[in-house]
Amino acid sequence: MPRRALRTHLAGIRDVLRQQGASQFTISSIPKRPESCRSWFNLDPIVHSFLCCPLCHCLYPYVPGDDPESEIQPAVARCTYQQTITSSVCNTSLWKRRRITGDKIVSEPIKTYLHQDLKHWLGRLLSRKGIEEHLASRPYVDVGQAKPTIIDDIWLSDVFLNLKDRSGQPFYPGPSTEGRLVFSLSVDSFDPFGNKTAKQSVSSTGIWLVLLNLPWYLRYLPQNMYVAGIIPGPNKPSTDKIRHYLQLVVDDLKEFWDPGVFFSRTYIYPLGRLFLALLIPVVCDMLAARQVIGYANAPTAHYFCTLCELDIDDIHILDQHEWPKKDPFHIRRIATLWKDAKTEEDQKIIFEAFGWQWSPLFDLPYWNPTLYTIVDSMHALDLNLFNNHCRVLFRIDLTHPGGSSLPPAGISPRSGSRRTEDHRSLNRCKALIETNGECLLYQLLEFQRRVLYTICLDFNILGQGHQLVVGTRWILAWNIYIWVRVYICAA
């Protein structure tokens, strides 16, 4: 019911008691506002408040009532965030001055962020009757049993069946004294004013987790989903700014991985139980997923795939055996290199060469960005590929008799795969290969992919097990580096 309806309902109860001659004490025990009833049952979530920098989105602890001009314990007045150790300080003001009654002027935060505590949320969930039975009802296959031929739940997928705990043992079923949980992460932007048009003028961003142990018909009920927080608008954080908010979620999840969180009491276990938890799939649209995992954000970038090292220029290659696979250990190493870079220029060079930057998810030791990033089937397939095939390729038009107004569109062959090369860059690249210095690999990464692609074509440099020149800039540079070490040095 709306709050205004509840206020009317409570007033009606008070009037009925008054007409029946109830005592004033009984009548006064009925609250006038629904907020009072809610406070009795402690229904409000346990949240932590943060000051949010309006420019870089860096977060600072905040207690309502703080004042930057307090003489006893002044709050942080300006943002002190530095992207690298040599970057300039943000120095954006976190507060604004507002005049209230009379001539009194008070300070208030420009932007705040509320983060819900995961342990408190899960503790409340485990206190509900029937929840633990549902958590234990997840489907799984014991070791030694044949894998199912029909996978109708994510728990029967190979990734979930092969999950390991920190000791290297199967994550499920685990000891009977422990609870084992798996969450999925979702991040999406929305218009808080309810505007349903595609181009939103105001945007807020929600971060939430879904407890996959619950049956599918219970997972996505609002009361069973953990909302970490809502990033305030009017604009959503760009590029890597979202990592300040994700870090809070990751910090909670790190404790659930090692050593685990012990709840002093649950509905079934009055003496308490230890719970371990993993964050496995990231379920977002393509743009949000790339931003969350620290990958190249634009879907038209050269690094367009989160699973393989196929370059956008090689998208016409349909043989899956020619698609170089991503190495999660290499990705983590590059992301760490980006985070530890001393200048923003170095970060830019690393990102352009490899397509990866740091994400707080890499703080989770089990995190694998290639396996745990879900393909956005709704946008990529239903709304894009299916729409393209029906309207562009097949020219289906329901406004004309027969459903077609034009002859079928043919699939035009790919235009020339090689652009006009910069001969000076080619000559310089060949000179570096002949010199074969100690930093050859990093020197090769300074060249555009088209230069490296031409070198591989001219000298027939192929990756191991491949019959075609294929791959991103990093793959081509690595193939050239290995070719130089094996063939030229041997000669």
C-alpha positions as CSV (number, residue, x, y, z in Angstrom):
1,M,0.0,0.0,0.0
2,P,1.2,3.6,-0.5
3,R,2.3,5.4,2.6
4,R,-0.5,7.9,2.3
5,A,-3.0,5.0,2.3
6,L,-1.3,3.5,5.4
7,R,-1.5,6.8,7.2
8,T,-5.3,6.9,6.5
9,H,-5.6,3.3,7.6
10,L,-3.8,3.9,10.9
11,A,-6.0,7.0,11.6
12,G,-9.1,4.9,11.0
13,I,-7.9,2.3,13.5
14,R,-7.4,5.1,16.1
15,D,-10.9,6.4,15.4
16,V,-12.5,3.0,15.8
17,L,-10.8,2.5,19.1
18,R,-11.8,5.9,20.3
19,Q,-15.5,5.2,19.4
20,Q,-15.4,1.9,21.3
21,G,-14.2,3.7,24.4
22,A,-10.6,2.4,24.5
23,S,-8.2,4.1,26.9
24,Q,-6.0,6.9,25.7
25,F,-3.0,4.7,26.4
26,T,-4.3,2.1,23.9
27,I,-5.1,4.8,21.3
28,S,-1.7,6.5,21.6
29,S,0.0,3.1,21.1
30,I,-1.2,3.1,17.5
31,P,1.4,5.2,15.5
32,K,0.3,7.9,13.2
33,R,2.9,7.2,10.5
34,P,3.9,3.9,8.8
35,E,7.6,4.8,9.4
36,S,7.1,4.2,13.1
37,C,5.7,0.7,12.5
38,R,8.7,-0.1,10.3
39,S,11.2,1.0,12.9
40,W,9.7,-1.4,15.4
41,F,10.5,-4.4,13.2
42,N,13.9,-3.1,12.2
43,L,13.2,-3.5,8.5
44,D,15.5,-0.8,7.2
45,P,18.7,-2.2,5.6
46,I,22.0,-1.7,7.3
47,V,23.9,0.8,5.1
48,H,27.1,2.7,5.1
49,S,27.1,6.3,3.9
50,F,29.9,7.8,1.7
51,L,30.7,11.2,0.3
52,C,30.9,10.8,-3.5
53,C,33.1,13.0,-5.6
54,P,31.0,14.5,-8.4
55,L,33.9,14.4,-10.8
56,C,36.0,11.2,-10.2
57,H,33.4,9.3,-8.1
58,C,36.0,8.6,-5.4
59,L,34.2,7.6,-2.1
60,Y,34.9,8.9,1.5
61,P,33.2,7.7,4.7
62,Y,30.4,10.0,5.8
63,V,28.3,10.3,8.9
64,P,25.2,12.4,8.6
65,G,25.8,15.6,10.5
66,D,29.5,15.9,9.5
67,D,30.6,19.4,8.7
68,P,33.9,20.3,6.9
69,E,34.1,23.5,8.9
70,S,33.8,21.7,12.3
71,E,36.6,22.7,14.7
72,I,36.5,19.4,16.6
73,Q,36.6,16.8,13.8
74,P,36.2,18.3,10.4
75,A,35.1,16.1,7.5
76,V,37.0,15.8,4.2
77,A,36.3,19.0,2.3
78,R,37.9,18.2,-1.1
79,C,38.7,15.1,-3.1
80,T,42.2,13.8,-2.7
81,Y,42.1,11.1,-5.3
82,Q,45.0,10.5,-7.7
83,Q,44.7,8.1,-10.6
84,T,48.5,7.4,-10.6
85,I,51.2,8.5,-8.2
86,T,52.3,11.3,-10.7
87,S,48.7,12.4,-11.5
88,S,47.4,15.7,-10.2
89,V,45.0,15.6,-7.2
90,C,41.3,15.8,-8.1
91,N,40.7,18.6,-5.6
92,T,37.0,18.7,-6.4
93,S,34.8,20.2,-3.6
94,L,32.6,17.6,-1.9
95,W,30.3,20.0,-0.2
96,K,28.0,22.9,-1.0
97,R,26.6,25.7,1.1
98,R,22.9,26.2,1.5
99,R,20.9,28.9,3.3
100,I,18.1,27.7,5.5
101,T,15.7,29.7,7.8
102,G,17.0,33.2,8.4
103,D,20.6,33.9,7.8
104,K,21.8,30.4,8.8
105,I,24.0,28.7,6.3
106,V,24.8,25.0,6.5
107,S,27.1,22.7,4.6
108,E,25.6,19.6,2.9
109,P,27.2,17.0,0.6
110,I,27.0,17.5,-3.1
111,K,26.5,13.8,-3.7
112,T,26.3,10.8,-1.3
113,Y,26.3,7.1,-1.9
114,L,24.7,4.4,0.3
115,H,26.2,0.9,0.3
116,Q,24.2,-2.0,1.9
117,D,26.2,-4.3,4.1
118,L,26.2,-7.8,2.5
119,K,26.7,-9.7,5.8
120,H,23.8,-8.0,7.4
121,W,21.6,-8.6,4.4
122,L,22.5,-12.3,4.2
123,G,22.0,-12.6,8.0
124,R,18.5,-11.4,7.7
125,L,17.9,-13.7,4.7
126,L,19.1,-16.8,6.7
127,S,16.8,-15.9,9.5
128,R,13.7,-16.4,7.3
129,K,11.8,-19.6,7.5
130,G,12.3,-22.0,4.6
131,I,15.2,-20.1,3.0
132,E,17.9,-22.6,4.0
133,E,15.9,-25.5,2.6
134,H,15.7,-23.6,-0.7
135,L,19.4,-22.9,-0.6
136,A,20.1,-26.6,-0.2
137,S,17.8,-27.6,-3.1
138,R,20.2,-26.5,-5.8
139,P,20.9,-29.2,-8.5
140,Y,24.4,-30.6,-8.6
141,V,26.2,-33.7,-9.8
142,D,28.3,-35.8,-7.4
143,V,31.8,-36.7,-8.4
144,G,31.8,-39.9,-10.5
145,Q,28.3,-39.4,-11.9
146,A,27.7,-38.8,-15.5
147,K,27.1,-35.2,-16.6
148,P,23.6,-34.4,-17.6
149,T,22.7,-34.3,-21.3
150,I,20.1,-31.5,-20.7
151,I,21.3,-28.4,-18.8
152,D,18.2,-26.6,-17.5
153,D,20.0,-24.7,-14.7
154,I,23.3,-22.9,-14.4
155,W,24.3,-25.3,-11.7
156,L,24.6,-28.1,-14.2
157,S,27.0,-26.2,-16.4
158,D,30.7,-27.3,-16.6
159,V,31.8,-24.0,-15.0
160,F,29.7,-24.6,-11.9
161,L,30.4,-28.3,-11.7
162,N,34.2,-27.6,-11.7
163,L,34.2,-24.9,-9.0
164,K,36.9,-25.3,-6.4
165,D,37.3,-23.9,-2.9
166,R,40.5,-22.3,-1.6
167,S,41.9,-25.7,-0.7
168,G,41.4,-27.0,-4.3
169,Q,38.5,-29.3,-3.4
170,P,35.1,-29.2,-5.1
171,F,33.2,-26.2,-3.9
172,Y,30.1,-28.4,-3.6
173,P,28.8,-30.1,-1.7
174,G,31.4,-29.1,0.9
175,P,31.3,-30.0,4.7
176,S,27.8,-30.3,6.1
177,T,28.8,-27.7,8.8
178,E,29.3,-25.1,6.1
179,G,27.1,-23.2,3.7
180,R,28.3,-22.7,0.1
181,L,26.8,-19.8,-1.9
182,V,27.3,-18.4,-5.4
183,F,26.2,-14.9,-6.4
184,S,25.9,-13.3,-9.8
185,L,26.6,-9.6,-10.4
186,S,24.5,-7.2,-12.4
187,V,25.0,-3.5,-13.1
188,D,22.6,-1.4,-15.2
189,S,21.6,2.2,-15.6
190,F,18.0,3.5,-15.5
191,D,16.1,6.8,-15.5
192,P,15.0,7.4,-12.0
193,F,12.1,9.5,-13.3
194,G,10.7,6.6,-15.3
195,N,11.5,7.9,-18.8
196,K,11.2,4.8,-21.0
197,T,12.8,6.4,-24.1
198,A,16.1,4.9,-25.4
199,K,18.0,8.2,-25.0
200,Q,17.9,9.1,-21.3
201,S,18.7,12.6,-20.2
202,V,19.1,11.5,-16.5
203,S,20.7,8.2,-15.5
204,S,21.3,6.4,-12.2
205,T,23.1,3.1,-12.0
206,G,22.1,0.1,-9.8
207,I,24.5,-2.6,-8.5
208,W,23.0,-5.8,-7.2
209,L,23.7,-9.5,-6.6
210,V,21.5,-12.4,-7.2
211,L,21.8,-15.5,-5.0
212,L,21.9,-18.4,-7.5
213,N,21.4,-21.1,-4.8
214,L,17.8,-20.2,-4.7
215,P,15.4,-21.9,-7.2
216,W,14.9,-20.0,-10.4
217,Y,11.4,-18.9,-9.4
218,L,12.7,-17.3,-6.2
219,R,16.0,-15.8,-7.4
220,Y,14.7,-12.6,-8.9
221,L,12.0,-11.7,-6.4
222,P,12.8,-8.2,-5.0
223,Q,12.9,-9.5,-1.4
224,N,15.6,-12.1,-2.3
225,M,18.0,-9.8,-4.3
226,Y,20.8,-7.9,-2.7
227,V,21.0,-4.3,-3.8
228,A,24.5,-3.1,-3.1
229,G,23.7,0.5,-3.9
230,I,22.4,3.0,-6.4
231,I,25.0,5.3,-8.0
232,P,23.4,8.8,-8.0
233,G,22.9,10.7,-11.3
234,P,22.4,12.7,-13.3
235,N,25.2,10.9,-15.3
236,K,26.5,7.4,-14.9
237,P,30.2,6.9,-14.1
238,S,32.3,6.7,-17.3
239,T,35.2,4.3,-18.1
240,D,36.9,3.2,-15.0
241,K,35.1,5.4,-12.5
242,I,32.7,2.6,-11.5
243,R,35.5,0.7,-9.8
244,H,35.2,2.8,-6.6
245,Y,31.7,1.4,-6.1
246,L,32.6,-2.1,-7.1
247,Q,35.4,-2.1,-4.6
248,L,32.9,-2.0,-1.8
249,V,31.2,-5.2,-3.1
250,V,34.5,-7.0,-3.7
251,D,35.7,-6.2,-0.2
252,D,32.6,-7.9,1.3
253,L,33.0,-10.9,-1.0
254,K,36.7,-11.3,-0.2
255,E,35.8,-12.1,3.4
256,F,33.2,-14.6,2.3
257,W,36.0,-16.4,0.3
258,D,38.7,-16.4,3.0
259,P,38.1,-17.2,5.9
260,G,34.3,-17.1,5.4
261,V,31.6,-15.5,7.5
262,F,30.2,-17.2,10.6
263,F,26.6,-16.3,11.4
264,S,25.9,-16.7,15.1
265,R,22.4,-18.0,14.4
266,T,20.2,-19.0,11.5
267,Y,16.7,-20.3,11.3
268,I,17.8,-24.0,11.2
269,Y,21.2,-23.7,13.0
270,P,20.6,-21.9,16.4
271,L,24.3,-22.4,17.3
272,G,25.5,-20.7,14.1
273,R,27.0,-21.8,10.8
274,L,30.0,-20.8,8.6
275,F,29.2,-19.6,5.1
276,L,31.5,-19.3,2.1
277,A,30.5,-17.5,-1.1
278,L,31.7,-16.9,-4.7
279,L,30.9,-14.3,-7.3
280,I,30.8,-16.1,-10.6
281,P,28.8,-14.7,-13.5
282,V,28.6,-11.0,-14.5
283,V,25.1,-10.6,-16.1
284,C,25.0,-7.2,-17.8
285,D,24.5,-5.7,-21.2
286,M,27.6,-5.6,-23.4
287,L,28.7,-2.0,-22.5
288,A,28.1,-2.4,-18.7
289,A,29.9,-5.8,-18.7
290,R,33.0,-4.5,-20.4
291,Q,33.1,-1.5,-18.0
292,V,32.7,-3.8,-14.9
293,I,35.5,-6.3,-15.9
294,G,37.9,-3.5,-17.1
295,Y,37.8,-4.4,-20.9
296,A,37.7,-2.1,-23.9
297,N,34.3,-0.4,-23.6
298,A,33.3,0.1,-27.2
299,P,31.9,-3.0,-28.9
300,T,33.4,-1.7,-32.2
301,A,36.9,-1.6,-30.7
302,H,39.6,-3.9,-32.0
303,Y,39.3,-5.9,-28.8
304,F,35.6,-6.7,-29.4
305,C,35.4,-10.2,-27.8
306,T,35.6,-11.1,-24.1
307,L,36.3,-14.7,-24.8
308,C,38.9,-14.8,-27.6
309,E,41.7,-12.6,-29.1
310,L,40.0,-12.2,-32.4
311,D,40.4,-8.7,-33.8
312,I,37.5,-6.7,-35.2
313,D,39.3,-6.8,-38.6
314,D,39.2,-10.6,-38.5
315,I,35.5,-10.8,-37.7
316,H,34.9,-12.5,-41.1
317,I,36.8,-15.6,-40.0
318,L,34.2,-18.1,-39.0
319,D,36.4,-21.1,-38.2
320,Q,36.5,-21.3,-34.4
321,H,39.8,-23.2,-34.5
322,E,41.4,-20.0,-35.8
323,W,40.2,-17.9,-32.9
324,P,43.1,-17.4,-30.4
325,K,41.9,-18.0,-26.8
326,K,42.4,-15.5,-24.1
327,D,44.7,-16.3,-21.2
328,P,43.2,-15.3,-17.8
329,F,46.7,-15.2,-16.1
330,H,48.0,-12.9,-18.8
331,I,44.9,-10.7,-18.4
332,R,45.4,-10.4,-14.7
333,R,49.1,-9.6,-15.2
334,I,48.2,-6.8,-17.7
335,A,45.5,-5.4,-15.4
336,T,47.9,-5.3,-12.5
337,L,50.5,-3.6,-14.8
338,W,47.9,-1.0,-15.7
339,K,47.1,-0.3,-12.0
340,D,50.7,0.0,-11.0
341,A,51.6,2.3,-13.9
342,K,53.2,5.5,-12.7
343,T,51.7,7.9,-15.2
344,E,48.3,8.1,-17.0
345,E,50.2,8.1,-20.3
346,D,51.6,4.6,-19.4
347,Q,48.1,3.5,-18.6
348,K,46.9,4.7,-21.9
349,I,49.7,2.8,-23.7
350,I,49.0,-0.4,-21.9
351,F,45.2,-0.1,-22.6
352,E,45.7,0.5,-26.3
353,A,48.2,-2.4,-26.6
354,F,46.2,-5.0,-24.6
355,G,42.6,-3.6,-24.2
356,W,42.6,-4.3,-20.4
357,Q,42.6,-2.1,-17.4
358,W,42.2,-2.8,-13.7
359,S,38.9,-3.9,-12.2
360,P,38.2,-4.6,-8.5
361,L,37.0,-8.0,-9.5
362,F,40.7,-9.0,-10.0
363,D,41.0,-8.8,-6.2
364,L,39.0,-12.0,-6.1
365,P,41.7,-14.7,-6.5
366,Y,39.3,-17.1,-8.3
367,W,37.9,-14.5,-10.8
368,N,38.2,-15.5,-14.5
369,P,36.9,-12.7,-16.8
370,T,36.8,-15.0,-19.9
371,L,34.5,-17.6,-18.3
372,Y,32.5,-15.5,-15.9
373,T,31.3,-12.8,-18.3
374,I,28.0,-13.8,-19.7
375,V,27.2,-13.0,-23.3
376,D,24.3,-10.5,-23.5
377,S,21.9,-12.6,-25.6
378,M,19.0,-10.2,-25.4
379,H,20.8,-7.2,-26.9
380,A,23.3,-9.0,-29.1
381,L,21.0,-11.7,-30.5
382,D,17.3,-10.9,-30.1
383,L,17.5,-7.1,-30.7
384,N,20.5,-6.9,-33.0
385,L,21.4,-10.0,-35.0
386,F,17.8,-11.2,-35.3
387,N,16.6,-7.7,-36.2
388,N,19.4,-7.3,-38.7
389,H,18.7,-10.6,-40.5
390,C,14.9,-9.9,-40.7
391,R,15.0,-6.3,-41.8
392,V,18.3,-5.9,-43.6
393,L,19.3,-9.3,-45.0
394,F,15.8,-10.7,-45.7
395,R,14.1,-7.3,-46.2
396,I,11.0,-8.4,-44.4
397,D,8.5,-5.5,-44.4
398,L,5.0,-6.2,-43.0
399,T,3.6,-3.0,-44.5
400,H,3.7,-4.6,-48.0
401,P,1.8,-7.6,-49.3
402,G,3.8,-10.7,-49.0
403,G,6.0,-9.2,-46.3
404,S,8.8,-8.0,-48.7
405,S,9.2,-4.8,-50.7
406,L,12.7,-5.4,-52.1
407,P,14.6,-8.4,-53.4
408,P,16.7,-10.3,-50.9
409,A,19.9,-8.4,-50.0
410,G,23.0,-10.2,-50.9
411,I,25.9,-10.5,-48.4
412,S,28.6,-8.4,-49.9
413,P,32.1,-9.8,-49.6
414,R,34.4,-8.2,-47.2
415,S,36.2,-5.2,-48.6
416,G,40.0,-5.2,-48.8
417,S,41.4,-6.5,-45.5
418,R,44.6,-4.5,-45.9
419,R,44.8,-0.7,-45.8
420,T,47.5,1.4,-47.3
421,E,50.5,0.8,-45.1
422,D,52.8,3.4,-43.7
423,H,56.1,2.3,-45.3
424,R,58.2,4.1,-42.8
425,S,56.6,2.2,-40.0
426,L,57.1,-1.1,-41.8
427,N,60.7,-0.4,-42.4
428,R,61.2,0.7,-38.8
429,C,59.5,-2.5,-37.6
430,K,61.7,-4.7,-39.8
431,A,64.8,-2.9,-38.5
432,L,63.8,-3.6,-34.9
433,I,63.2,-7.3,-35.8
434,E,66.7,-7.5,-37.4
435,T,68.2,-5.8,-34.3
436,N,66.3,-8.2,-32.0
437,G,66.8,-6.2,-28.8
438,E,65.8,-7.3,-25.3
439,C,62.7,-5.1,-25.4
440,L,61.5,-6.3,-28.8
441,L,58.1,-7.5,-27.7
442,Y,57.3,-4.1,-26.1
443,Q,58.7,-2.3,-29.1
444,L,56.4,-4.2,-31.4
445,L,53.4,-3.3,-29.3
446,E,54.0,0.4,-30.2
447,F,53.0,-0.3,-33.8
448,Q,49.5,-0.3,-35.2
449,R,47.9,-3.6,-35.8
450,R,47.9,-3.1,-39.6
451,V,51.7,-2.9,-39.5
452,L,52.1,-6.1,-37.5
453,Y,49.5,-7.8,-39.7
454,T,51.5,-6.9,-42.8
455,I,54.7,-8.2,-41.2
456,C,53.0,-11.5,-40.4
457,L,51.7,-11.8,-44.0
458,D,55.0,-11.0,-45.6
459,F,56.9,-13.6,-43.5
460,N,54.1,-16.1,-43.1
461,I,54.2,-15.8,-39.3
462,L,51.4,-17.8,-37.8
463,G,50.4,-18.7,-34.3
464,Q,50.8,-22.3,-33.1
465,G,48.1,-24.5,-34.6
466,H,46.7,-21.7,-36.9
467,Q,46.6,-21.6,-40.7
468,L,45.7,-17.9,-41.0
469,V,47.1,-14.7,-39.8
470,V,44.6,-13.8,-37.1
471,G,44.5,-12.0,-33.7
472,T,44.7,-8.7,-31.9
473,R,47.7,-6.5,-31.8
474,W,49.0,-8.4,-28.7
475,I,48.7,-11.8,-30.4
476,L,50.4,-10.6,-33.6
477,A,53.3,-9.0,-31.7
478,W,53.7,-12.2,-29.6
479,N,53.8,-14.4,-32.7
480,I,56.4,-12.2,-34.3
481,Y,58.4,-12.2,-31.0
482,I,58.3,-16.0,-30.8
483,W,59.2,-16.3,-34.5
484,V,62.2,-14.1,-34.1
485,R,63.4,-16.1,-31.0
486,V,62.9,-19.5,-32.6
487,Y,63.9,-19.0,-36.3
488,I,66.2,-16.0,-36.5
489,C,68.2,-16.7,-33.4
490,A,68.5,-20.3,-34.4
491,A,69.8,-19.3,-37.8
